[in-house]
Amino acid sequence: MPHVDVSRDGAVVTATLVNPARRNAISLGMWRELEDFAVSVSADADVRAVIFRGAGEVFSAGADITGFADDRSDAANARVYDDQLELSCRAIEAIRQPTVARLEGPVVGAGAALALSCDVRVATEDAFFMVPAARLGLGYDPRGVARLIRIFGESMARWIMLTAGRLPVQRAFVMGAVHEVLSDEEVDDALERLVARLAENAPLSLAAAKVAVRAVADGAEPTLMEEAWRLVDAADASDDYVEGRAAFAEKRAPHFEGR
């Protein structure tokens, strides 16, 4: 049965898309699981980094359209489906800890929306982005278009939407939409090093930085900037800030506890 598998290794939690028969296509039920996961992991102070990936050698071939006859059969159902997808993506964007998408093979449609909701994207050389809405005849949620523009820029978002063509990961890397492109043999070691580095950093500083970036990039939600300032003030008043200054003065690695 399609589902999201959650595993934990120390302070790092991994959410894996599991739908092998459909190349990890994301069903409506999986989107609900992703939303629930995002809310729960964000509340876990012992988690320092979160990874999203697909099972096997595929990230995600997009939405599981086998369910569209019921879940997205007309305009009203489509809006309900799109609302759930957007709720899930926003919950992922709001995760307190840094999030990393491990991309391999197709990163298509709904899979692209998930990947673009993460903070950092690490990919194998065969990964590619694609939004095939124009090949399916469906209307693509403007909120999803806004996400494409934030990550790829307006010009490339136009190309992605209008051509419904494949964007190779190498081009996405040049644009800054993907942060590392690695061989199959290198990607997991690089991912391990990256999440270890993220997990070493001050959690309150990271949480403040994430919200500040969202506030500036989004612009449409003034409450985000208020939240960013609240988190900045909390970091500046924290024991971790005291520890960071002491570690710098003593020329040692800091040990942050998130308080």
Kinemage of the C-alpha trace (Angstrom):
@kinemage 1
@onewidth
@group {chain A} dominant
@subgroup {mainchain}
@vectorlist {calphas} color= white
{ca met a 1} P 0.000 0.000 0.000
{ca pro a 2} L 1.380 3.474 -0.852
{ca his a 3} L 2.603 5.206 2.271
{ca val a 4} L 5.283 7.391 3.837
{ca asp a 5} L 7.850 5.429 5.837
{ca val a 6} L 9.487 7.264 8.729
{ca ser a 7} L 12.832 6.177 10.190
{ca arg a 8} L 15.250 7.712 12.652
{ca asp a 9} L 19.019 7.618 13.051
{ca gly a 10} L 20.031 9.603 16.115
{ca ala a 11} L 18.988 13.208 15.617
{ca val a 12} L 18.136 12.741 11.914
{ca val a 13} L 14.690 11.621 10.731
{ca thr a 14} L 13.985 10.388 7.196
{ca ala a 15} L 10.597 10.357 5.486
{ca thr a 16} L 10.549 7.990 2.493
{ca leu a 17} L 7.902 7.935 -0.232
{ca val a 18} L 6.895 4.296 -0.791
{ca asn a 19} L 4.800 3.511 -3.852
{ca pro a 20} L 7.026 1.276 -5.988
{ca ala a 21} L 4.305 0.215 -8.425
{ca arg a 22} L 3.816 3.879 -9.386
{ca arg a 23} L 7.464 5.030 -9.122
{ca asn a 24} L 6.731 6.653 -5.757
{ca ala a 25} L 3.829 8.720 -7.104
{ca ile a 26} L 2.186 10.599 -4.241
{ca ser a 27} L -1.437 9.747 -3.444
{ca leu a 28} L -3.852 11.999 -1.562
{ca gly a 29} L -3.433 9.753 1.473
{ca met a 30} L 0.344 10.153 1.289
{ca trp a 31} L -0.036 13.941 1.226
{ca arg a 32} L -2.037 13.703 4.435
{ca glu a 33} L 0.684 11.531 5.959
{ca leu a 34} L 3.300 14.086 4.927
{ca glu a 35} L 1.351 16.887 6.593
{ca asp a 36} L 0.979 14.913 9.826
{ca phe a 37} L 4.661 13.980 9.749
{ca ala a 38} L 5.758 17.577 9.229
{ca val a 39} L 3.721 18.816 12.187
{ca ser a 40} L 4.931 16.057 14.511
{ca val a 41} L 8.628 16.184 13.602
{ca ser a 42} L 8.724 19.950 13.961
{ca ala a 43} L 7.567 19.585 17.561
{ca asp a 44} L 10.343 17.092 18.421
{ca ala a 45} L 13.189 19.065 19.994
{ca asp a 46} L 15.529 16.063 19.769
{ca val a 47} L 15.428 16.075 15.956
{ca arg a 48} L 18.109 18.212 14.308
{ca ala a 49} L 17.600 17.487 10.585
{ca val a 50} L 14.977 15.927 8.315
{ca ile a 51} L 15.491 14.088 5.016
{ca phe a 52} L 12.854 13.477 2.340
{ca arg a 53} L 13.538 10.814 -0.272
{ca gly a 54} L 11.928 8.181 -2.433
{ca ala a 55} L 12.228 4.427 -2.001
{ca gly a 56} L 14.657 2.711 -4.367
{ca glu a 57} L 16.263 4.743 -7.137
{ca val a 58} L 13.386 7.154 -7.801
{ca phe a 59} L 12.315 10.266 -5.927
{ca ser a 60} L 8.774 10.634 -7.271
{ca ala a 61} L 7.057 10.366 -10.644
{ca gly a 62} L 4.466 12.906 -9.514
{ca ala a 63} L 0.891 12.609 -8.324
{ca asp a 64} L -0.699 9.170 -8.250
{ca ile a 65} L -3.233 9.874 -10.994
{ca thr a 66} L -4.870 6.469 -10.543
{ca gly a 67} L -6.838 8.175 -7.766
{ca phe a 68} L -7.819 11.221 -9.824
{ca ala a 69} L -11.117 9.666 -10.953
{ca asp a 70} L -12.269 10.042 -7.348
{ca asp a 71} L -9.953 12.646 -5.801
{ca arg a 72} L -9.660 15.137 -8.684
{ca ser a 73} L -12.570 14.346 -10.996
{ca asp a 74} L -13.914 17.899 -11.412
{ca ala a 75} L -13.159 21.489 -10.441
{ca ala a 76} L -14.564 21.141 -6.917
{ca asn a 77} L -12.649 17.950 -6.173
{ca ala a 78} L -9.535 19.421 -7.771
{ca arg a 79} L -9.644 22.374 -5.374
{ca val a 80} L -9.929 20.026 -2.375
{ca tyr a 81} L -6.985 17.982 -3.665
{ca asp a 82} L -4.893 21.086 -4.359
{ca asp a 83} L -5.702 22.496 -0.915
{ca gln a 84} L -4.399 19.312 0.720
{ca leu a 85} L -1.214 19.384 -1.370
{ca glu a 86} L -0.641 23.024 -0.434
{ca leu a 87} L -1.310 22.366 3.257
{ca ser a 88} L 1.271 19.587 3.174
{ca cys a 89} L 3.876 21.676 1.353
{ca arg a 90} L 3.384 24.592 3.742
{ca ala a 91} L 3.697 22.245 6.716
{ca ile a 92} L 6.988 20.952 5.279
{ca glu a 93} L 8.228 24.506 4.685
{ca ala a 94} L 7.333 25.317 8.302
{ca ile a 95} L 9.314 22.422 9.799
{ca arg a 96} L 11.521 23.961 12.464
{ca gln a 97} L 14.561 21.865 11.588
{ca pro a 98} L 16.494 22.083 8.294
{ca thr a 99} L 15.070 19.788 5.613
{ca val a 100} L 16.964 18.088 2.801
{ca ala a 101} L 15.469 16.477 -0.304
{ca arg a 102} L 17.521 13.600 -1.701
{ca leu a 103} L 16.632 13.560 -5.391
{ca glu a 104} L 17.146 10.734 -7.861
{ca gly a 105} L 15.557 10.132 -11.242
{ca pro a 106} L 12.202 11.839 -11.828
{ca val a 107} L 11.197 14.782 -9.639
{ca val a 108} L 7.880 15.336 -11.342
{ca gly a 109} L 4.715 17.323 -10.603
{ca ala a 110} L 3.710 16.633 -7.008
{ca gly a 111} L 7.199 15.253 -6.371
{ca ala a 112} L 8.677 18.555 -7.537
{ca ala a 113} L 6.337 20.434 -5.184
{ca leu a 114} L 7.606 18.330 -2.287
{ca ala a 115} L 11.256 18.788 -3.255
{ca leu a 116} L 10.874 22.551 -3.648
{ca ser a 117} L 9.313 22.773 -0.174
{ca cys a 118} L 12.585 21.588 1.373
{ca asp a 119} L 15.456 23.862 2.386
{ca val a 120} L 18.244 22.024 0.573
{ca arg a 121} L 18.232 19.726 -2.452
{ca val a 122} L 20.926 17.127 -3.122
{ca ala a 123} L 20.637 15.118 -6.334
{ca thr a 124} L 22.147 12.335 -8.371
{ca glu a 125} L 23.265 13.083 -11.916
{ca asp a 126} L 20.206 11.446 -13.497
{ca ala a 127} L 17.646 13.564 -11.633
{ca phe a 128} L 15.330 15.881 -13.560
{ca phe a 129} L 12.416 18.202 -12.826
{ca met a 130} L 9.175 18.216 -14.770
{ca val a 131} L 5.660 19.621 -14.319
{ca pro a 132} L 3.449 17.874 -16.905
{ca ala a 133} L 0.183 19.708 -16.170
{ca ala a 134} L -0.058 20.865 -19.781
{ca arg a 135} L 0.187 17.242 -20.966
{ca leu a 136} L -2.663 16.203 -18.661
{ca gly a 137} L -4.958 19.135 -19.367
{ca leu a 138} L -5.252 20.112 -15.713
{ca gly a 139} L -5.005 23.553 -14.146
{ca tyr a 140} L -1.896 23.886 -11.971
{ca asp a 141} L -2.470 25.496 -8.581
{ca pro a 142} L -1.234 29.138 -8.637
{ca arg a 143} L 0.233 28.559 -5.181
{ca gly a 144} L 2.389 25.848 -6.710
{ca val a 145} L 3.372 28.219 -9.507
{ca ala a 146} L 4.472 30.718 -6.855
{ca arg a 147} L 6.686 28.012 -5.346
{ca leu a 148} L 8.243 27.318 -8.753
{ca ile a 149} L 8.947 31.031 -9.209
{ca arg a 150} L 10.540 31.338 -5.760
{ca ile a 151} L 12.976 28.516 -6.486
{ca phe a 152} L 13.529 28.678 -10.259
{ca gly a 153} L 12.689 32.303 -11.048
{ca glu a 154} L 9.887 33.581 -13.269
{ca ser a 155} L 11.558 32.890 -16.616
{ca met a 156} L 12.370 29.236 -15.947
{ca ala a 157} L 9.004 28.693 -14.244
{ca arg a 158} L 7.390 29.794 -17.504
{ca trp a 159} L 9.507 27.308 -19.450
{ca ile a 160} L 8.720 24.461 -17.038
{ca met a 161} L 4.975 25.134 -17.113
{ca leu a 162} L 4.545 25.930 -20.807
{ca thr a 163} L 6.726 23.219 -22.325
{ca ala a 164} L 5.991 20.499 -19.747
{ca gly a 165} L 9.538 19.453 -20.596
{ca arg a 166} L 12.329 17.896 -18.571
{ca leu a 167} L 14.731 20.223 -16.773
{ca pro a 168} L 18.000 18.321 -16.180
{ca val a 169} L 19.409 18.620 -12.694
{ca gln a 170} L 22.614 20.127 -14.072
{ca arg a 171} L 20.660 23.166 -15.300
{ca ala a 172} L 18.792 23.378 -11.993
{ca phe a 173} L 22.164 23.367 -10.206
{ca val a 174} L 23.462 26.286 -12.274
{ca met a 175} L 20.350 28.270 -11.280
{ca gly a 176} L 20.821 27.458 -7.580
{ca ala a 177} L 17.643 25.374 -7.372
{ca val a 178} L 19.728 22.294 -6.514
{ca his a 179} L 22.668 22.624 -4.154
{ca glu a 180} L 24.756 19.532 -4.913
{ca val a 181} L 24.847 17.120 -7.866
{ca leu a 182} L 26.693 13.874 -7.228
{ca ser a 183} L 27.252 10.425 -8.659
{ca asp a 184} L 25.247 7.465 -7.382
{ca glu a 185} L 28.320 6.344 -5.450
{ca glu a 186} L 28.888 9.736 -3.804
{ca val a 187} L 25.416 10.966 -2.964
{ca asp a 188} L 24.742 9.137 0.298
{ca asp a 189} L 28.133 9.963 1.805
{ca ala a 190} L 27.657 13.603 0.842
{ca leu a 191} L 24.155 13.576 2.315
{ca glu a 192} L 25.466 12.110 5.559
{ca arg a 193} L 28.114 14.831 5.815
{ca leu a 194} L 25.563 17.529 5.083
{ca val a 195} L 23.028 16.468 7.694
{ca ala a 196} L 25.824 15.989 10.248
{ca arg a 197} L 26.867 19.599 9.648
{ca leu a 198} L 23.278 20.814 9.930
{ca ala a 199} L 22.762 18.826 13.130
{ca glu a 200} L 25.825 20.482 14.718
{ca asn a 201} L 24.506 24.007 14.227
{ca ala a 202} L 22.443 25.952 16.754
{ca pro a 203} L 18.788 24.854 16.419
{ca leu a 204} L 17.325 28.199 17.484
{ca ser a 205} L 19.517 30.067 14.992
{ca leu a 206} L 18.447 27.708 12.211
{ca ala a 207} L 14.762 28.063 13.080
{ca ala a 208} L 15.055 31.858 13.019
{ca ala a 209} L 16.945 31.833 9.728
{ca lys a 210} L 14.376 29.538 8.082
{ca val a 211} L 11.439 31.759 9.002
{ca ala a 212} L 13.318 34.934 8.017
{ca val a 213} L 14.074 33.493 4.569
{ca arg a 214} L 10.426 32.481 4.119
{ca ala a 215} L 9.240 35.918 5.268
{ca val a 216} L 11.416 37.738 2.746
{ca ala a 217} L 10.852 35.268 -0.116
{ca asp a 218} L 7.100 35.011 0.358
{ca gly a 219} L 6.313 38.633 1.154
{ca ala a 220} L 2.580 37.933 1.206
{ca glu a 221} L 2.473 36.857 4.854
{ca pro a 222} L 3.421 39.754 7.180
{ca thr a 223} L 2.985 37.524 10.234
{ca leu a 224} L 6.027 35.548 9.093
{ca met a 225} L 8.293 38.549 9.653
{ca glu a 226} L 6.858 38.984 13.136
{ca glu a 227} L 7.577 35.316 13.815
{ca ala a 228} L 11.098 35.734 12.447
{ca trp a 229} L 11.810 38.565 14.879
{ca arg a 230} L 10.389 36.531 17.758
{ca leu a 231} L 12.738 33.658 16.910
{ca val a 232} L 15.719 35.989 16.446
{ca asp a 233} L 15.094 37.448 19.907
{ca ala a 234} L 14.786 33.929 21.364
{ca ala a 235} L 18.113 32.913 19.831
{ca asp a 236} L 19.831 36.057 21.126
{ca ala a 237} L 18.536 35.325 24.638
{ca ser a 238} L 19.438 31.624 24.580
{ca asp a 239} L 21.993 29.519 26.417
{ca asp a 240} L 23.205 28.404 22.996
{ca tyr a 241} L 24.290 31.972 22.210
{ca val a 242} L 26.284 32.001 25.448
{ca glu a 243} L 27.799 28.644 24.485
{ca gly a 244} L 28.624 29.843 20.976
{ca arg a 245} L 30.516 32.884 22.244
{ca ala a 246} L 32.365 30.799 24.820
{ca ala a 247} L 33.336 28.168 22.249
{ca phe a 248} L 34.626 30.856 19.893
{ca ala a 249} L 36.720 32.439 22.650
{ca glu a 250} L 38.071 29.052 23.749
{ca lys a 251} L 38.745 27.926 20.160
{ca arg a 252} L 36.663 24.755 20.442
{ca ala a 253} L 33.619 23.313 18.734
{ca pro a 254} L 30.352 24.500 20.307
{ca his a 255} L 27.829 22.108 21.787
{ca phe a 256} L 24.320 23.407 21.229
{ca glu a 257} L 21.245 22.133 23.047
{ca gly a 258} L 18.479 24.182 21.461
{ca arg a 259} L 17.721 26.315 24.481
